[in-house]
Amino acid sequence: MTNDTVGSAAGTDAGTVAHRIHAEAGPATPRQAEAIEREDEHTAHNYHPLPVVVAEGDGAWVTDIDGRRYLDCLAAYSAVNFGHSNPVLLDAARAQLDRITLTSRAFHNDQLGPFVEALSGLAGKDMVLPMNTGAEAVESAIKVARAWGYRVKGVPDGLANIVVMAGNFHGRTTTIVSFSDDPSARDGFGPFTPGFRTVPYGDATALAAAVDENTVAVLVEPIQGEAGIIVPPAGYLPAVRALCDERRVLFIADEIQSGLGRTGATFACDLVGVVPDLYLLGKALGGGIVPVSAVVGNRDLLGVLRPGEHGSTFGGNPLAAAVGRAVVGMLATGELQERARLLGQRLHAGLSRLIGHGVLEVRGAGLWAGIDIDPALATGREVCELLLERGLLAKDTHGSTIRLAPPLVVDPADLDWAVEQLEGVLGELSAR
């Protein structure tokens, strides 16, 4: 299979020609304005969405309440890796909805065992701790690392520390924002949870200096997502692995955004041949249907948890397990990972041509790209608003950076069209 022969996937045939018939989106119509006003009136304003009201989705395309279609190049922050309304995942969810959806972990259910068996097999690990959201997976891993530090490594009670990276994004709970350096996530939410040390991302020397006898874990995103799709030097993650082995410290890889096919591999760690002690998974694990997350590791680590010490009413519920198992099944063949790798080459080749023409830098791996717009030209938000008018959905971060992360089922022609729209927006801004 080559770049030019990557075919359409389920649900994308209509999208192949949709860009040719898409009606340009102008200012919000009265119907959309009313829908946005109703939402704003009764929803906490913790997001700043683009002015579009989505009603339906199919493959890599979504349709608003006025019938206009848009190419989705965010994929719900990689939660919709397999496309909207994916028939395989919808069939799994529908079949389970007719049976049972929730038992709590007070009882066993017939879906959890097959799910955790499949997921642990995909990751090459022994055990799975099922949760719901990505932030819950991170919080769970923090507890596991501390328990392992006290019960196995012998760290004195209350002294465990975890080393994290500058520019990280692991969620928005009070403990997680305690080790964030993003003012919008952190300011005004103290007092903060102690026990974390921050070092520059990609700097193995600084990491080594921060690790001491009471360090229980290093928590790292293999590629930083919210920071702008920041890819570390090729030798960085192998150096983290070697240091953790040498100092008897757990290597925790937050693959919540980067994992499950997004980067052209099952996990971003695979790109440099590194295996962490714990994988943190979420987003795409629920197929865009239900929240599903997990901590995946070997028995000697996850086995430190005892009954009653950690849990979740919805974690491992039958509906989530059924959908999650279908997701793992889709990844088991490796075809989607290869598709993301090849289409990613195509995407990055197209984006690289824009460097020097309103774009300062392009980063990423697979179908994941961070694009630094020249701040003298526009903000990332302004670029995303102009892309919206052209029928393309993307999201900005950190001022002048925009991110592209289309579903892995995106059609090659639609991917080319997305690059053309960005080129058109940049030309439009330059002309101004």
C-alpha positions as CSV (number, residue, x, y, z in Angstrom):
1,M,0.0,0.0,0.0
2,T,1.4,3.4,-1.0
3,N,0.3,7.0,-0.3
4,D,-1.5,7.2,-3.5
5,T,-3.3,3.9,-3.0
6,V,-4.6,4.4,0.5
7,G,-8.3,3.8,-0.2
8,S,-11.4,5.1,1.5
9,A,-12.5,3.5,4.7
10,A,-16.0,2.8,6.1
11,G,-18.2,5.8,6.1
12,T,-15.9,8.0,3.9
13,D,-17.2,7.5,0.4
14,A,-19.6,10.4,0.7
15,G,-16.9,12.5,2.1
16,T,-14.7,12.0,-1.0
17,V,-16.8,14.4,-3.0
18,A,-18.3,16.5,-0.2
19,H,-15.7,19.2,-0.6
20,R,-16.8,19.8,-4.1
21,I,-20.4,20.5,-3.1
22,H,-19.9,22.1,0.3
23,A,-21.7,25.3,0.7
24,E,-19.4,27.9,2.3
25,A,-20.2,28.6,5.9
26,G,-20.8,32.3,6.6
27,P,-21.7,34.0,9.8
28,A,-23.8,31.9,12.2
29,T,-27.4,31.6,10.8
30,P,-30.3,32.6,13.0
31,R,-30.9,28.9,13.8
32,Q,-27.3,28.3,14.9
33,A,-27.2,31.6,16.8
34,E,-30.3,30.5,18.8
35,A,-28.8,27.1,19.5
36,I,-25.5,28.7,20.7
37,E,-27.4,31.2,22.8
38,R,-29.3,28.5,24.6
39,E,-26.1,26.6,25.3
40,D,-24.3,29.7,26.6
41,E,-27.2,30.6,28.8
42,H,-27.2,27.4,30.8
43,T,-23.7,25.9,30.4
44,A,-20.6,26.9,32.4
45,H,-18.3,28.9,30.1
46,N,-15.3,26.6,30.5
47,Y,-14.8,26.3,26.7
48,H,-14.7,28.7,23.8
49,P,-16.1,26.7,20.9
50,L,-16.1,27.8,17.3
51,P,-19.5,29.0,16.1
52,V,-20.8,25.8,14.5
53,V,-23.6,23.6,15.9
54,V,-22.9,20.0,14.8
55,A,-25.9,17.6,14.4
56,E,-24.6,14.6,12.6
57,G,-21.4,12.8,11.6
58,D,-20.2,10.2,9.2
59,G,-16.6,9.1,8.8
60,A,-14.4,12.2,8.7
61,W,-17.3,14.6,8.0
62,V,-19.9,16.3,10.2
63,T,-23.1,18.2,9.3
64,D,-24.4,21.2,11.2
65,I,-28.1,21.9,12.0
66,D,-28.4,23.8,8.7
67,G,-27.2,20.9,6.6
68,R,-23.7,22.3,5.9
69,R,-20.9,19.7,5.9
70,Y,-17.4,20.1,7.4
71,L,-14.3,18.0,7.3
72,D,-13.5,17.2,11.0
73,C,-9.7,17.7,11.5
74,L,-9.9,17.6,15.3
75,A,-11.6,14.2,15.8
76,A,-12.7,15.3,19.3
77,Y,-9.0,15.6,20.3
78,S,-8.4,12.1,18.9
79,A,-11.3,10.5,20.6
80,V,-12.9,9.8,17.2
81,N,-9.9,8.2,15.6
82,F,-12.1,5.6,13.8
83,G,-14.6,8.1,12.4
84,H,-18.0,9.3,13.3
85,S,-20.8,6.7,13.2
86,N,-18.3,3.9,12.7
87,P,-20.5,0.9,11.8
88,V,-18.3,-1.7,13.6
89,L,-18.4,0.3,16.9
90,L,-22.0,1.3,16.6
91,D,-23.0,-2.4,16.1
92,A,-21.0,-3.4,19.2
93,A,-22.7,-0.6,21.2
94,R,-26.2,-1.5,20.0
95,A,-25.8,-5.1,20.7
96,Q,-24.7,-4.4,24.3
97,L,-27.4,-1.8,24.8
98,D,-30.0,-4.5,24.4
99,R,-28.4,-6.7,27.0
100,I,-27.0,-4.8,30.0
101,T,-25.0,-1.5,30.4
102,L,-24.0,-1.3,34.0
103,T,-23.4,-3.6,36.9
104,S,-20.8,-1.7,38.9
105,R,-17.6,-3.6,39.9
106,A,-19.5,-5.1,42.9
107,F,-20.3,-7.9,40.5
108,H,-18.6,-9.5,37.5
109,N,-20.0,-8.9,34.0
110,D,-19.4,-11.0,30.8
111,Q,-17.8,-8.2,28.8
112,L,-15.0,-7.0,31.1
113,G,-12.9,-10.1,30.9
114,P,-12.7,-10.3,27.1
115,F,-12.0,-6.5,26.9
116,V,-9.1,-6.5,29.4
117,E,-7.7,-9.7,27.9
118,A,-7.7,-8.1,24.4
119,L,-6.3,-4.7,25.6
120,S,-3.5,-6.2,27.7
121,G,-2.6,-8.4,24.7
122,L,-2.5,-5.3,22.3
123,A,-0.2,-3.5,24.8
124,G,1.9,-6.6,25.6
125,K,1.1,-6.3,29.3
126,D,-0.5,-8.5,32.0
127,M,-3.3,-6.4,33.5
128,V,-5.7,-3.5,32.9
129,L,-7.2,-1.0,35.4
130,P,-10.4,0.2,33.6
131,M,-11.6,3.7,34.3
132,N,-13.6,6.3,32.3
133,T,-11.8,9.5,31.5
134,G,-8.2,10.2,30.6
135,A,-7.8,12.3,33.8
136,E,-9.0,9.3,35.8
137,A,-6.4,7.2,34.2
138,V,-3.7,9.7,35.1
139,E,-4.9,10.0,38.7
140,S,-5.0,6.2,39.0
141,A,-1.5,5.9,37.7
142,I,-0.3,8.4,40.3
143,K,-1.8,6.3,43.0
144,V,-0.4,3.1,41.6
145,A,3.1,4.6,41.4
146,R,3.0,5.9,44.9
147,A,1.7,2.6,46.3
148,W,4.4,0.8,44.4
149,G,7.0,3.2,45.8
150,Y,5.9,2.7,49.4
151,R,5.2,-1.0,49.3
152,V,7.8,-2.3,46.9
153,K,10.6,0.2,46.4
154,G,10.6,1.2,50.1
155,V,10.2,4.9,49.8
156,P,9.4,6.4,53.3
157,D,5.7,7.2,53.8
158,G,4.7,10.5,52.4
159,L,8.0,11.3,50.6
160,A,7.3,9.9,47.1
161,N,7.8,12.2,44.2
162,I,7.0,12.0,40.5
163,V,8.9,13.9,37.8
164,V,6.8,15.6,35.1
165,M,7.6,17.7,32.1
166,A,7.2,21.4,31.4
167,G,4.4,22.1,28.9
168,N,2.6,18.9,30.0
169,F,-1.2,18.4,29.7
170,H,-2.6,15.4,31.6
171,G,-6.0,16.6,32.5
172,R,-7.8,19.2,34.7
173,T,-8.4,17.6,38.1
174,T,-6.9,19.5,41.1
175,T,-4.0,17.1,41.5
176,I,-3.2,17.2,37.8
177,V,-3.3,21.0,37.5
178,S,-1.0,21.1,40.5
179,F,1.9,20.1,38.2
180,S,0.7,22.0,35.1
181,D,2.6,25.2,34.1
182,D,-0.3,26.4,31.9
183,P,-1.8,29.5,33.7
184,S,-5.3,29.0,32.3
185,A,-5.4,25.5,33.8
186,R,-3.7,26.3,37.1
187,D,-4.2,29.9,38.2
188,G,-6.9,30.4,40.9
189,F,-7.2,26.7,41.7
190,G,-4.7,26.3,44.6
191,P,-3.7,25.1,47.1
192,F,-1.9,22.5,45.1
193,T,-1.0,18.9,45.6
194,P,2.7,18.4,46.5
195,G,4.9,15.6,45.3
196,F,5.8,16.6,41.8
197,R,8.9,18.0,40.1
198,T,9.0,19.7,36.7
199,V,11.8,19.5,34.2
200,P,12.1,20.7,30.6
201,Y,10.5,18.3,28.1
202,G,13.1,16.5,25.9
203,D,16.0,17.2,28.3
204,A,17.3,13.8,29.6
205,T,20.1,15.5,31.5
206,A,17.7,17.7,33.5
207,L,15.5,14.6,34.1
208,A,18.4,12.7,35.5
209,A,19.3,15.5,37.9
210,A,15.7,15.6,39.2
211,V,15.4,11.9,40.0
212,D,16.4,11.0,43.6
213,E,16.0,8.0,45.9
214,N,12.4,8.9,46.6
215,T,11.3,9.3,43.0
216,V,8.7,6.7,42.1
217,A,7.8,7.6,38.5
218,V,8.5,9.7,35.5
219,L,5.2,10.8,33.8
220,V,5.6,11.9,30.2
221,E,3.6,12.3,27.0
222,P,5.6,10.6,24.2
223,I,4.4,13.5,22.0
224,Q,3.0,16.6,23.8
225,G,-0.5,17.2,22.4
226,E,-2.0,20.3,24.0
227,A,1.4,22.0,23.9
228,G,1.3,22.0,20.1
229,I,2.2,18.5,19.0
230,I,5.7,18.7,20.3
231,V,7.9,15.8,19.3
232,P,11.0,15.2,21.5
233,P,14.4,14.3,20.1
234,A,14.7,10.8,18.8
235,G,16.9,9.6,21.6
236,Y,14.8,11.2,24.4
237,L,12.4,8.4,25.2
238,P,15.0,5.7,25.0
239,A,17.1,7.8,27.5
240,V,14.1,8.0,29.8
241,R,13.7,4.3,29.6
242,A,17.3,3.7,30.5
243,L,17.3,6.1,33.3
244,C,14.2,4.6,34.9
245,D,15.7,1.2,34.7
246,E,19.0,2.4,36.2
247,R,17.3,4.3,39.1
248,R,14.4,1.8,39.7
249,V,11.7,4.3,38.7
250,L,8.5,3.7,36.8
251,F,8.2,5.0,33.3
252,I,4.6,6.1,32.8
253,A,3.6,7.0,29.2
254,D,0.5,9.2,28.8
255,E,-0.7,7.9,25.4
256,I,-4.3,9.2,25.9
257,Q,-4.0,11.4,22.8
258,S,-1.0,9.9,21.0
259,G,-2.0,6.2,21.3
260,L,-4.3,3.8,19.5
261,G,-3.2,4.5,15.9
262,R,-3.0,8.3,15.8
263,T,0.8,8.5,15.1
264,G,1.0,5.7,12.6
265,A,1.8,3.1,15.3
266,T,-0.3,1.5,18.0
267,F,1.5,3.7,20.6
268,A,3.7,6.7,20.0
269,C,6.3,4.9,22.1
270,D,6.5,2.3,19.3
271,L,8.0,4.9,17.0
272,V,11.3,4.8,18.9
273,G,11.1,1.2,20.1
274,V,10.4,2.0,23.8
275,V,8.1,0.1,26.2
276,P,7.0,2.0,29.3
277,D,6.0,0.4,32.6
278,L,2.5,1.8,32.4
279,Y,0.4,2.9,29.4
280,L,-2.3,5.5,30.1
281,L,-5.1,5.2,27.5
282,G,-8.4,7.0,26.9
283,K,-10.2,9.1,24.3
284,A,-10.1,6.7,21.2
285,L,-10.5,3.7,23.5
286,G,-14.2,4.5,23.7
287,G,-14.6,4.9,19.9
288,G,-16.2,8.3,20.3
289,I,-19.3,6.6,21.8
290,V,-18.6,6.2,25.6
291,P,-15.9,7.4,27.9
292,V,-13.3,4.6,28.3
293,S,-9.9,4.8,29.8
294,A,-7.3,2.4,31.2
295,V,-4.0,2.0,33.0
296,V,-2.2,-0.9,31.4
297,G,0.8,-2.6,33.0
298,N,2.2,-5.8,34.4
299,R,1.0,-7.7,37.4
300,D,3.9,-6.6,39.6
301,L,2.7,-3.0,39.3
302,L,-1.1,-3.0,39.1
303,G,-1.1,-5.8,41.6
304,V,-0.1,-3.4,44.4
305,L,-3.8,-2.2,44.5
306,R,-5.9,-4.0,47.1
307,P,-9.7,-4.3,47.2
308,G,-11.3,-1.1,48.3
309,E,-8.3,1.1,47.7
310,H,-9.4,2.4,44.3
311,G,-12.4,2.1,42.1
312,S,-15.0,3.6,39.8
313,T,-18.8,2.9,39.6
314,F,-18.7,3.1,35.8
315,G,-15.1,1.8,35.2
316,G,-15.2,-1.4,33.3
317,N,-19.0,-1.3,32.7
318,P,-20.3,-3.8,30.1
319,L,-21.2,-1.1,27.5
320,A,-17.7,0.5,27.7
321,A,-16.1,-2.9,27.7
322,A,-18.0,-4.0,24.6
323,V,-17.1,-0.9,22.7
324,G,-13.5,-0.9,23.9
325,R,-13.1,-4.5,22.8
326,A,-14.3,-3.6,19.3
327,V,-11.8,-0.8,19.2
328,V,-9.0,-3.2,20.1
329,G,-10.2,-5.6,17.5
330,M,-10.0,-2.8,14.8
331,L,-6.4,-2.1,15.8
332,A,-5.3,-5.8,16.1
333,T,-4.6,-6.1,12.4
334,G,-2.4,-3.1,12.2
335,E,-4.2,-1.8,9.0
336,L,-5.4,1.4,10.6
337,Q,-1.9,2.2,12.0
338,E,-0.4,1.7,8.6
339,R,-3.1,3.9,7.1
340,A,-2.3,6.6,9.5
341,R,1.4,6.3,8.8
342,L,1.0,6.6,5.0
343,L,-1.6,9.3,5.1
344,G,0.5,11.1,7.7
345,Q,3.4,11.3,5.2
346,R,1.0,12.8,2.7
347,L,-0.3,15.3,5.2
348,H,3.1,16.4,6.4
349,A,4.4,16.7,2.9
350,G,1.6,19.0,2.0
351,L,1.9,21.1,5.1
352,S,5.7,21.4,4.7
353,R,5.1,23.2,1.4
354,L,3.4,26.0,3.4
355,I,6.5,26.8,5.5
356,G,7.6,30.3,4.6
357,H,4.2,31.1,3.3
358,G,2.5,32.0,6.6
359,V,3.7,28.9,8.4
360,L,6.8,28.9,10.6
361,E,7.0,25.2,11.5
362,V,5.2,21.9,11.2
363,R,5.6,19.1,13.7
364,G,4.0,15.8,14.4
365,A,3.7,12.1,13.5
366,G,1.1,10.1,11.5
367,L,-2.2,11.9,11.2
368,W,-1.3,14.5,13.9
369,A,0.2,17.9,13.1
370,G,1.0,21.0,15.0
371,I,1.3,24.1,12.7
372,D,2.8,27.3,13.9
373,I,1.2,30.2,12.1
374,D,3.2,33.4,11.8
375,P,1.8,35.5,14.6
376,A,2.4,38.6,12.5
377,L,-0.2,37.2,10.1
378,A,-3.0,36.0,12.5
379,T,-3.7,34.1,15.7
380,G,-4.5,30.4,15.6
381,R,-8.1,31.2,16.5
382,E,-8.5,33.5,13.5
383,V,-7.1,30.9,11.2
384,C,-9.5,28.3,12.6
385,E,-12.5,30.7,12.1
386,L,-11.5,31.2,8.5
387,L,-11.1,27.5,8.0
388,L,-14.6,27.0,9.4
389,E,-16.0,29.3,6.8
390,R,-14.4,27.0,4.2
391,G,-15.9,23.9,5.7
392,L,-12.9,22.6,7.8
393,L,-12.9,22.1,11.5
394,A,-9.6,22.6,13.4
395,K,-8.5,23.9,16.8
396,D,-5.9,26.3,18.0
397,T,-3.7,26.1,21.0
398,H,-1.2,28.4,22.6
399,G,-1.8,31.5,20.6
400,S,-0.7,31.0,17.0
401,T,-0.6,27.2,16.8
402,I,-3.3,25.1,15.1
403,R,-3.7,21.3,15.3
404,L,-4.9,18.9,12.7
405,A,-5.9,15.4,13.7
406,P,-8.5,14.0,11.3
407,P,-10.0,10.6,11.8
408,L,-7.8,7.8,10.6
409,V,-10.5,6.9,8.0
410,V,-10.2,10.2,6.2
411,D,-10.1,9.9,2.5
412,P,-6.7,10.9,0.8
413,A,-8.4,13.4,-1.5
414,D,-10.1,15.1,1.5
415,L,-6.8,15.3,3.2
416,D,-5.3,17.1,0.2
417,W,-8.3,19.4,0.2
418,A,-7.7,20.3,3.9
419,V,-4.2,21.4,3.0
420,E,-5.5,23.5,0.1
421,Q,-8.0,25.2,2.5
422,L,-5.2,26.1,4.9
423,E,-3.2,27.4,2.0
424,G,-6.1,29.5,0.8
425,V,-6.6,31.0,4.3
426,L,-3.0,31.9,4.5
427,G,-3.2,33.5,1.1
428,E,-6.3,35.4,2.1
429,L,-4.6,36.7,5.3
430,S,-1.5,37.7,3.4
431,A,-3.5,39.7,0.9
432,R,-5.0,41.7,3.7
